[in-house]
């Protein structure tokens, strides 16, 4: 609680995209060796792409400006116009990317109603319609790990393998939206190579929990990345002295992954407090990574966010009666405790 005249500092749980680069990252930007990346001459970009490919056990990698572009480039590279892509009904590529896979790539999503973003092999088998005259050619399976609208849920490796085996047996390619795949790795103890070896392409974000100011990478086999590079250029994603983006990415991969455990611990602390102290509807046991989704009914999400904002806490709506709170670098245990204290007026 705050005393009269005390300055209330805002605590921002809207997203792990609000992270700011570290001092070391900013210094690396200043010192980065640069070249023209469209001509594949930026040494810092080359170093980051080489590091990413090795980290994920793939032949090659490609730096792109955003996760949305990474997904679109990957879908364009795997599919022809008019093809069908199987994905979860709440997948980021379908829900939050402005319909780009259809509007730009000409690909038709076939939706599967997964549980917290994770669907079963039986659901996948039911969704796959084969190469029938009346249907689009199904050419791609898309998996999101961790799953944003699933509350940061982690796909079990056995489920990924079963889905990928089915896809490959039926001549489908598999793309993983791994925007937060390092969160999945830290939570599960599974090396990202194990995730990557199941899929044909994988993208991950530098600008979420890894604290970089911008950028994502796609990893895959050399021939796939060569075609993806051309699609990146088509979309306007060809960059010049992109080493200023790559330099903090190198630091992120070297130094920012292990600390994600702190975010997970803080998210679980927040979930327990919201459920047990404030009385919001959520099961803390479902929180696996850094995303907490709470049912705030009978309040609407809009009313809850307005209340929270007045208390100096920022969150995002996740539906009419649900809100999302995301932990990240810059949020410490003390901030969780402060936020719960500010929510105390809502005790039920």
Residue pairs with C-beta under 8 A, 6 or more apart in sequence:
1 341
1 344
2 8
8 311
8 312
9 312
10 312
10 313
10 314
11 312
11 313
11 314
11 331
11 335
11 338
11 339
12 18
12 314
12 330
12 331
13 270
13 313
13 314
13 315
13 324
13 325
13 326
13 327
13 331
13 339
14 314
14 315
14 316
14 326
15 208
15 316
15 326
15 328
16 180
16 208
16 209
16 263
16 290
16 326
16 327
16 328
16 329
17 207
17 208
18 328
18 330
19 207
19 208
19 209
19 210
19 211
19 328
19 329
19 330
20 211
20 213
20 330
21 29
21 211
21 212
21 213
21 248
22 211
22 248
22 251
24 251
24 255
25 211
25 212
25 213
25 247
25 248
25 251
25 252
26 248
28 247
28 248
28 250
28 251
29 244
29 247
29 248
31 247
32 44
32 243
32 244
32 246
32 247
33 42
33 43
33 44
33 243
34 42
34 43
34 44
34 241
34 243
34 244
35 41
35 42
35 43
35 45
35 241
35 243
36 42
36 240
36 241
37 45
37 63
37 238
37 239
37 240
37 241
37 242
37 243
38 233
38 238
38 239
38 240
40 46
42 241
42 242
42 243
42 246
43 243
44 242
44 243
44 246
44 247
44 250
45 63
45 242
45 243
45 245
45 246
47 246
47 250
48 61
48 63
48 217
48 246
48 247
48 249
48 250
48 253
49 60
49 61
49 62
49 63
49 217
49 246
50 61
51 250
51 253
52 61
52 204
52 217
52 219
52 253
53 59
53 60
53 61
53 219
55 192
55 193
55 253
56 192
56 193
56 196
56 202
56 219
57 193
57 196
57 197
58 196
58 202
58 219
58 220
58 221
59 220
59 221
59 222
59 225
60 219
60 220
60 221
60 222
60 224
60 225
60 226
61 217
61 218
61 219
61 220
61 225
62 73
62 217
62 218
62 219
62 225
62 228
62 229
62 232
63 215
63 216
63 217
63 239
63 242
63 245
63 246
63 249
64 70
64 73
64 203
64 215
64 216
64 217
64 218
64 232
64 237
65 214
65 215
65 216
65 237
65 239
65 245
66 207
66 214
66 215
66 216
67 92
67 177
67 179
67 203
67 205
67 207
67 216
68 96
68 97
68 98
68 100
69 216
69 232
69 235
69 237
70 203
70 205
70 216
70 217
70 218
71 92
71 93
71 97
71 100
71 101
71 142
71 175
71 177
71 203
72 97
72 100
72 101
72 104
72 105
72 235
73 218
73 228
73 231
73 232
73 235
73 237
74 175
74 201
74 203
74 218
74 220
74 228
75 85
75 93
75 101
75 105
75 107
75 140
75 142
75 175
76 104
76 105
76 107
76 228
76 231
76 234
77 201
77 224
77 227
77 228
77 231
78 139
78 140
78 173
78 175
78 200
78 201
78 224
79 85
79 105
79 107
79 139
79 140
80 106
80 137
80 139
81 105
81 106
81 107
82 106
82 107
82 108
82 136
82 137
83 106
83 107
83 108
83 136
83 137
83 138
83 139
83 140
84 107
84 108
84 109
84 110
84 129
84 135
84 136
84 137
84 138
84 139
84 140
85 101
85 107
85 108
85 109
85 110
85 138
85 139
85 140
85 141
85 142
86 109
86 110
86 112
86 124
86 127
86 128
86 138
86 140
86 141
86 142
86 172
87 93
87 94
87 109
87 110
87 111
87 112
87 141
87 142
87 143
87 144
88 94
88 111
88 112
88 113
88 114
88 117
88 118
88 119
88 142
88 143
88 144
88 147
88 150
89 111
89 112
89 113
89 114
90 114
90 117
90 147
90 149
90 150
91 109
91 117
91 142
91 144
91 147
91 149
91 177
92 144
92 148
92 149
92 177
92 179
93 101
93 109
93 142
93 144
93 177
94 101
94 109
94 111
95 149
96 148
101 107
101 109
102 108
102 109
104 235
107 140
108 136
110 127
110 129
110 138
111 127
112 119
112 123
112 124
112 127
113 119
113 123
114 120
114 123
114 147
114 150
116 147
116 150
116 151
116 153
116 286
117 144
117 147
117 148
117 149
117 150
117 153
118 147
118 150
118 153
118 155
118 156
118 159
119 163
120 159
121 159
121 162
121 163
121 166
124 141
124 163
124 166
124 167
125 166
128 138
128 166
128 170
128 172
129 135
129 138
130 138
130 170
131 137
131 138
138 170
138 172
139 172
139 173
140 172
140 173
140 174
140 175
141 163
141 164
141 167
141 172
141 173
141 174
141 175
142 174
142 175
142 176
142 177
143 155
143 160
143 163
143 174
143 175
143 176
143 177
143 199
144 150
144 176
144 177
144 178
144 179
145 154
145 155
145 160
145 176
145 177
145 178
145 180
145 181
145 184
145 195
146 152
146 153
146 154
146 155
146 180
146 181
146 183
146 184
146 187
146 288
146 289
146 291
147 153
147 155
148 179
148 180
148 291
149 318
151 286
151 287
151 288
151 291
151 292
151 293
151 324
152 180
152 183
152 267
152 287
152 288
152 289
152 290
152 291
152 292
153 286
153 288
153 289
154 183
154 184
154 187
154 188
154 288
154 289
155 184
156 188
157 188
157 190
157 194
157 195
157 198
160 176
160 195
160 198
160 199
161 198
163 174
164 174
164 198
164 199
167 173
167 174
168 174
173 200
173 201
174 198
174 199
174 200
174 201
175 199
175 200
175 201
175 202
175 203
176 195
176 196
176 198
176 199
176 201
176 202
176 203
177 203
178 184
178 192
178 195
178 202
178 203
178 204
179 203
179 204
179 205
179 208
179 216
180 204
180 205
180 208
180 209
180 289
180 290
181 192
181 195
181 202
181 204
182 192
182 204
182 209
182 210
182 257
182 260
183 209
183 260
183 263
183 264
183 289
183 290
184 190
184 195
184 289
185 191
185 192
185 195
185 257
186 257
186 258
186 260
186 261
186 264
186 289
187 264
187 288
187 289
192 204
195 202
196 202
196 219
200 220
200 221
200 224
201 218
201 219
201 220
201 224
201 228
202 218
202 219
202 220
203 216
203 217
203 218
203 219
204 216
204 217
204 219
205 215
205 216
206 212
206 214
206 215
206 216
206 217
206 248
206 249
206 252
207 213
207 214
207 215
207 216
208 328
209 256
209 260
209 263
209 290
209 328
209 329
210 249
210 252
210 253
210 256
210 257
211 248
211 252
211 256
211 328
211 329
212 245
212 248
212 249
212 252
213 245
213 248
214 245
215 245
215 246
215 249
217 249
218 225
218 228
219 225
220 228
232 238
239 245
256 329
259 329
260 289
260 290
262 329
262 332
263 289
263 290
263 327
263 328
263 329
263 331
264 288
264 289
264 290
264 327
265 333
266 290
266 327
266 331
266 332
266 333
266 335
266 336
267 287
267 289
267 290
267 291
267 292
267 325
267 326
267 327
268 284
268 287
269 333
269 336
270 292
270 325
270 327
270 336
270 339
270 340
271 282
271 284
271 287
271 292
271 294
272 284
273 336
273 337
273 340
274 280
274 282
274 292
274 294
274 340
274 343
275 281
275 282
275 283
275 284
275 294
276 284
277 340
277 344
277 347
278 340
278 343
278 344
278 346
278 347
278 348
279 346
279 347
279 348
280 294
280 295
280 296
280 346
281 294
281 295
281 296
281 297
282 292
282 293
282 294
282 295
290 326
290 327
290 328
291 324
291 325
291 326
292 324
292 325
292 326
292 327
293 318
293 322
293 323
293 324
294 322
294 323
294 325
295 321
295 322
296 304
296 321
296 322
296 323
297 321
298 321
299 307
299 321
300 320
300 321
301 317
301 318
301 319
301 320
301 321
301 322
301 323
302 317
304 315
304 323
305 315
305 316
305 317
305 323
307 345
307 346
308 314
308 315
308 323
308 342
308 343
311 342
311 343
311 345
312 342
313 339
313 342
313 343
315 323
315 324
315 325
316 323
316 324
317 323
317 324
318 324
327 336
